[in-house]
Amino acid sequence: MDRNMLMQKLMELDFLAVDLGLFLNTHPDSSEAIAAYNEVIEAADKVRLQYEENFGPLCSFRSYAADPEHWLWERNPWPWQKDANTTMGGKECR
């Protein structure tokens, strides 16, 4: 997957994790929702790791430093730069 595809997949999984977390706030005994939440977290961690291995860290405070000789955070586009934001392929809110 390319950078935008990985970012889109990660955003989808993170959104699903938030949504399931909200559901679990009102349904704390739902073993089905807990299992789904754990699956989504695991899938998001895999995608996040894949992204970071290929394109650098996503967070300056929770990502592993892949290069012990150089801090890679400044090589990525910053969150407010256009390159840091993936497009939704015409599905953006208007």
Secondary structure, 3 states (H helix, E strand, C coil): CCHHHHHHHHHHHHHHHHHHHHHHHHCCCCHHHHHHHHHHHHHHHHHHHHHHHHHCCCCCCCCCCCCCCCCCHHHCCCCCCHHHCCCCCCCCCC
